[in-house]
Amino acid sequence: MLGQTLRTALARMQLQRCQPVCATIWFSDGLCLQCNLPAEVSSQQELGDEIPQCKQQITWILHEKGHRLTTRPILQQLRAHNWHWGESTVKRALAEMVRDGELTNRHDVRPRGYGLPGW
């Protein structure tokens, strides 16, 4: 039960881009166990974790909307869902997704912008 609670809390913290620094467990007899976690993550590790998560959220938003979106509406939708990514991170994720065939970016159709390959 405790393990599941900690995993859920850590997953929520990752979505909010928080880094845990300390976990404290209080026992019924008044004793506690405290565990310090690393506060800083190297920028390469952080970037490696951010991009796949950002890509998943972009895909989810496009599925939810059901039509193509340009960069600005994608950023607005991410913020509306409380997913705060920097503009450069989102643009990098979009570029990688187009390069890898996960998305298309068309300007010759309406609405224009990024969409799923079948659109």
C-alpha positions in Angstrom: 0.0 0.0 0.0 2.8 2.4 0.9 4.7 1.6 -2.2 1.7 2.3 -4.4 1.0 5.6 -2.7 4.6 6.7 -3.2 4.6 5.7 -6.9 1.3 7.6 -7.4 2.8 10.7 -5.7 6.0 10.5 -7.7 4.1 10.2 -11.0 2.0 13.2 -10.1 5.1 15.2 -9.2 6.7 14.3 -12.6 3.6 15.6 -14.4 4.0 18.8 -12.5 7.7 18.8 -13.2 8.6 18.9 -9.5 11.7 17.2 -8.1 11.3 15.5 -4.7 14.0 16.3 -2.2 12.9 14.6 1.0 10.4 11.9 1.9 9.3 11.4 5.6 7.3 8.4 6.9 5.8 8.7 10.3 5.0 5.5 12.3 2.3 5.1 14.8 4.8 4.9 17.7 6.0 8.5 16.8 9.2 7.5 15.1 9.9 8.6 11.6 12.1 7.6 8.7 13.5 10.3 6.5 15.0 9.7 3.1 16.7 12.5 1.1 16.5 12.4 -2.6 18.7 14.2 -5.1 17.4 17.7 -5.7 19.1 18.3 -9.0 19.0 16.4 -12.2 21.5 17.0 -14.9 20.0 18.9 -17.9 20.7 15.9 -20.2 18.7 13.6 -17.9 16.0 16.1 -17.5 15.7 16.7 -21.2 15.7 13.0 -21.8 12.7 12.6 -19.5 10.8 15.7 -20.7 10.6 15.1 -24.4 8.8 11.7 -24.4 6.4 13.0 -21.8 5.7 16.2 -23.7 5.2 14.1 -26.9 2.6 11.9 -25.1 0.7 15.0 -23.9 0.8 16.6 -27.4 -0.6 13.4 -28.9 -3.3 13.2 -26.2 -4.4 16.8 -27.0 -4.6 16.2 -30.7 -6.7 13.1 -30.1 -8.9 15.1 -27.7 -9.4 18.0 -30.2 -9.8 15.7 -33.2 -8.3 18.2 -35.7 -5.0 19.9 -36.6 -3.6 22.5 -34.3 -0.8 25.0 -34.8 1.9 25.5 -32.1 0.2 28.3 -30.2 -3.1 26.4 -29.6 -1.1 23.3 -28.6 0.8 25.4 -26.0 -2.5 26.8 -24.8 -4.1 23.4 -24.5 -1.0 22.1 -22.6 -1.3 25.0 -20.1 -5.1 24.5 -19.8 -4.4 20.9 -18.7 -1.8 22.2 -16.2 1.1 20.8 -18.3 3.6 23.7 -18.3 6.3 23.1 -21.0 8.5 25.7 -22.3 7.9 26.8 -25.9 11.3 25.5 -27.1 10.6 22.1 -25.5 7.2 21.8 -27.3 8.7 23.0 -30.6 11.5 20.4 -30.3 9.0 17.7 -29.5 6.8 18.7 -32.5 9.8 18.7 -34.8 11.0 15.3 -33.6 7.4 13.9 -34.0 7.2 15.2 -37.6 10.7 13.8 -38.4 9.8 10.4 -36.9 6.4 10.2 -38.7 4.3 10.5 -35.5 2.7 13.7 -36.7 2.3 15.6 -40.0 2.5 19.4 -40.4 0.4 20.6 -43.3 -0.3 24.2 -44.4 -2.3 23.2 -47.5 -5.4 22.1 -45.6 -7.8 23.7 -43.2 -7.4 23.7 -40.3 -3.6 23.8 -40.9 -1.0 22.7 -38.4 0.1 19.5 -36.7 -2.0 16.5 -36.9 -2.0 12.7 -36.7 -0.8 10.9 -39.8 -4.2 9.7 -40.8 -5.7 13.2 -41.0 
